[in-house]
């Protein structure tokens, strides 16, 4: 059985190891798996990585798409969006 986790954000560029992003403190449900590059977008990264230069999307667009994935995971797990940790 392959337990390798993959980044849940659909993008041609993935960089770094994949980790579980849990948006609600103390809860491990409702999160998503993100590579370091995409997780850093949630942490307000402002500049593109070299490999991202070929992607025809703005960083803010990718950030909003990732936030939508996080919101969907939170709702699917039975939580409300108001429970998401603020920066």
Secondary structure as UniProt FT lines:
FT   STRAND          18..21
FT   TURN            25..26
FT   STRAND          32..35
FT   HELIX           36..42
FT   TURN            43..44
FT   HELIX           50..54
FT   HELIX           59..76
FT   TURN            77..78
FT   HELIX           81..83
//
